[in-house]
Amino acid sequence: MAPPPEVMKWLKRKYPKPAVDPDWLDGCYSWIESDLQLNPATELDAILQNVETQLLQSNLEGSMLPGTGLPLNIAELGNTKLQGPPILVEVVSMTDIGHSAFSLQNVRQVRMERADLAGLAGEEDENQDDGEEAGPVPKYPRSMLRLQLSDGTTVLEAIEYRKIPELELGVTPLGYK
Amino acid sequence: MRVLCVAEKPSIARSITQILSGGQFSTRNSPNKYIKNFDFDYPQTNSQFTVTSVTGHLLDHDFESAYSNWQSCDPFILFDAPILAKVKKGSETIARNLNQEARRVQVLMIWTDCDREGENIGAEIAGICRKAKANITVRRARFSAIIAQQIHNAAQNPVQLDMAQSNAVEARTLLDLRIGAAFTRFQSLQLQQRFDQLKGDVISYGPCQFPTLGFVVSRYNQVKAFVPEDFWYIYLALTRIEETTGEEEETPFTWRRGHLFEFEVALAFYEHVLENPTARVTKVTNKNTKKWKPLPLTTVDLQKAGSRLLKISPKTILDIAEHLYQQGFLSYPRTETDQYDPEFNFMSLIEKQAADPAWGQFATNLQNGGFQAPRRGKNNDKAHPPIHPTAHAGNLAGDEKRVYEYITRRFLASCSKDALGWETTIDVDCGGEAFYATGLTVRERNYLDVFPYDKWSNKILPNFEEDEEFMPSVCELKEGQTTRPSLLTEADLVSLMDKNGIGTDATIAQHIQTIIDRKYVMERMQGATKYLVPSTLGIGLVEGYNDVGFDRSLSRPEMRRETERQMVQICEGQKTKADEPRDHQRW
């Protein structure tokens, strides 16, 4: 069923680019209405919150209309700053190019082993100390993140020009928007 | 009251006798040709003392003879088979001496080294003496250095033998015996079946050796698999004529982004900088900086330093330190403690070094106001203080001299002040990218004067003013490659084992020696440094065990670390001896 105009207006204001695919929105809203049993007249805020959660967890390829986000000729634009409202993108790939693959691989190895041990320790008896005697799980070294961003249609190569502390290799999941 | 004192080695018995008797003692022979019994009066406690010794452990643990034939039993039955403790072959005369002497005394005082093994040997001695005189009183003398004050104090204030520590050692001994025997048989038999060349060879297994070997193999594989990676960075430099000398001087500036592993990205930054190539100084900062004086010395640190700086292997350096301890020159060299007791008397020890031709002057300066209490590390095994010199040794030679020198210089350095310097940082903006350069002036050398093993030198930086602008003489995009990691040195391996809880400060060096003796690992020289390389057999064993697919492979350190941790828990009374083999079987 088609969502009420308040929802459409709110989306257009908060997430103008790319444009939300109406088919996806219909499906999403129906689910909210039937499964969560929310009443648009009285519980609009709750509905909007749920729509937003679903949107941010979605794969933009499915939830957005193609070509309504990043300009399609972006590959040719050199040295320009994009005009207009901000564009929602998601992280499809992330690594660090300030450190060698060798050092990143070593950290990854240790992290995997710690995860294995933590999983196994959980299965054994409870009197055992937790894995804390081995020290904290090591973080990836941080220099310059290298990302691939997508609006659902176009993939953009990106680097971290100035540090964005909210992003962290090994913590930030793919699909982060 | 008659007291029988038993030390761990004849030389220590001699030293103790010398101190307690003030030189007035009589000597008797014992059934053993290396051991003498010394008699004297000790009026301080109104007693007559007899001092003798053993030569390390007296008892051997082994399976009953029914289990000694390799083919006779499934190796895994060995986990439950009964183990007998018998007096070692060759030590019967020592046991007999103890037996004879114990009959004549009321008190037995144990003077073995004050660590877990010593406590266990003490329990063995007590066991043998009790067989001769069931109601003999057993006491333990505690000391950390063989010097008069400590020895008299130990004789006058004996404590109880710590059975918790002794039990911990016993538990570990039995466990190692079972696992070692079972796996060695299993492993050797299996391999002999498959490889004719190995018939007759024993491929031994030890629960500490394997993780040690595991580290060497891991690093070897890393080095073999290494692929160099290319990186790029912007290099900025300014050449100016130095005012005083008239010579040209190039000041390099470091890019704040370090280096990047993707060419297009580095190029994009570089081209951007070239559009606006004038550099401007954004900030000039001056601040105090210091180089920390060394921490108090632990066994592991001594082995690492000895290996790296003195080129002496960890096992040898521990043997030398022990020998110096027995002669009364050093405190007990097996310790994990890197902090001194607040009541520790530094001055009297520093005083003893004032006579030395090389560092005497420095020691005297410490006495005249240069002293500053040593830093406190994070570790305290509560048994012994950090390693320090207890007396001045003027007549040493060769490696003994170098080891004593290192320990003494480090001790004096730790009682001195940190070195102080003045650091200048110049921040520069060029084409939107940030660069910097640093300079250092050493203002006070302090501890560095007695400790030549640390280096700190001046780095001159020409004068720059804030907001000054200049055109860099060099602005290039340079390329480099990552370098192959090196194989493990002995010092690296000691570090790794310590960090992962494999072996104790006393046994780490031994395990390294064992894997070399068993030919699992070879030493290879590259220039002046010795590296460890696994042999084909060593690699095969590790990979074989990894492939078995245990969730935690036997060559990884976790299992051994767990065993050692449980040993500590036994010591601290949290677990009993019986628990540990049971827990271990679960693995």
Interface residues (C-beta under 8 A of the other chain):
Chain A: I97 G98 H99 S100 A101 F102 D116 L117 L120 E124 D129 E133 S143 M144 R146 I159
Chain B: F226 V227 E229 F231 R257 G258 H259 L260 F261 E262 V265 T482 D551 R552 E558 R565 R586
